[in-house]
Amino acid sequence: QVQLEESGGGLVQAGGSLRLSCAASGRTAGSRTMGWSRQAPGKGREFVARINWSTGIPYLADSVKGRFTVSRGNAEGTVDLQMHTLTPDDTAVYYCYLDNYSGTTYWGQGTQVTVSS
């Protein structure tokens, strides 16, 4: 089993910035990618960003390119999502996830990001 602990999030005005962090623990051997998805009220879950566990190569959804960055955190097994120029459309619950080469995906509990206009 893998446990994911998210931190960060909160309320910010439009144009502002926030950083989310996620720390993985447990059986992380064989991990492939770690990243973030989000779910806005009344909408389905949307991919935001991911980073390759081994290489650190990032990948971002088109909707956040140029505003968000995803990177490895300072501690092993952590990933940060730095969000800039936030808009109300970014309001959502953000979920950290980790998937492994066995085809299993683990999810965090989610953290709320609210952007006020």
C-alpha positions, 0 to 999 in steps of 0.5 A, a space after each residue: 500500500 501507498 499513502 499520499 499526504 497532501 498539503 497546501 491549498 486554500 483560498 486565494 484571489 484571482 491572479 494569485 499563487 498557491 503551492 500544493 505538496 504531496 508526500 508518498 510513503 509506504 510501498 513506493 517501489 515500482 512507482 511510475 508517475 506521481 501527479 495531480 488531478 482536480 475536480 471542480 463542482 459538478 464536473 468530472 476529474 481532470 488531469 492537471 500534471 504529472 512527473 516521472 518518478 525516476 526521471 523527473 520529467 514533467 508533463 502538464 495539461 494544456 489548460 495549465 501550461 505556462 501557469 503551473 509547474 510540477 516538480 520533485 519536492 526537496 524530500 524523496 517521494 514528494 511532488 510539488 505543484 506550483 500554481 500561478 495566475 490562478 483564475 476562478 476556473 481553477 477552483 476545485 478539489 486537487 487530488 494527488 495520485 501515484 501510479 505504479 508499473 503494476 497498474 495500480 493508482 493510489 489517490 490522496 484525500 484531496 485538498 480544496 483550492 478556491 480562487 475568488 474573483 
